[in-house]
């Protein structure tokens, strides 16, 4: 009997996808998943190292796992992901983890678990390689929308970022495998494909780059929506923008991390663009893609950031008017170049700058959401609304909207936004544009397998 595993996932969408890879590998080896950690044989955690806060949360949760193991010593505590790669033996010695498995070693999980059960506790498997899990079809996370990883790793070495050290060098999955996974997901009933990678724009398979991949995926996806994450501004070409514009099912959405609006800080970050270049890119994208939604990541208090640098960021945020932004304070990641940089911004200044940035962005987001009132949108229904009887849907540009009528997940509707509830646009149904919703088992009503 292989046993039951509990898997907690921290971090980005790449980790969500890789948890699906792990689920598939374990399911193929005869393990089953439980949502109840108190009865799991394997207490597993997919970890994130991007900020110290994420690591602290994972370490706190590990203490719970150890408490559960103390009651049943046969249980194994397993750490996967970025922290496994970063801390290796330290997790065994300091956090008493039984098995530490880095991002490129998941195929070995069943064998490593067997070794642990045979008595070898404290195994560390964390060799970085060119692994892309080409042959693994991950367990789907969501019946309406699926992630498909197209590349892993990063060669950019932004000075604050730990990713190149814990995920390794850039490598792409073969285009044929990406298309195969896309078709399988669409045939299984999903209505939206999100292509994933640390920097999807760095995708390469022989002579095929991201623009060719995007076109091929859009064709393979049929009527399903296609979007992608994350895009490094330096690599966003006109060819990609034209492909987005030409392929009807590619959503007008870009997540384009800005990080800072100061040229001096952008250079210290090794981002490879200036504020003027970023602005030109946004202008170009908006000309080619009417209705484009832009989201971003912005960091305040990078070492040496002055008040004037910070005001440059605020100024650029006001010029671009992002639909939304993930905002952070600089987090020291030992081993990166930025960890050596001085002077550090005080906690008081970094807190004040972050609060100011959030205030500015919130105002812009609210103004953009208010402008949606009275407009009609196509919504893809993702599930029931958390409160009330209605449903949650997403526009093509990625905005979450509450639909007042209960509607099955997977349905495409046209709806008119009538008001905001706080921040959230609320819409009333006009027409249903497909009659092929997701059935509760994840299969579409029109699927041949039914
Ligand atoms: Fe990190 Fe920069 Fe690579 Fe993004 S592009 S994963 S921030 S090194």
Boltz pocket constraint, residues with backbone or C-beta under 6 A from the ligand:
constraints:
  - pocket:
      binder: B
      contacts: [[A, 154], [A, 155], [A, 156], [A, 157], [A, 158], [A, 161], [A, 162], [A, 163], [A, 164], [A, 198], [A, 199], [A, 232]]
      max_distance: 6.0
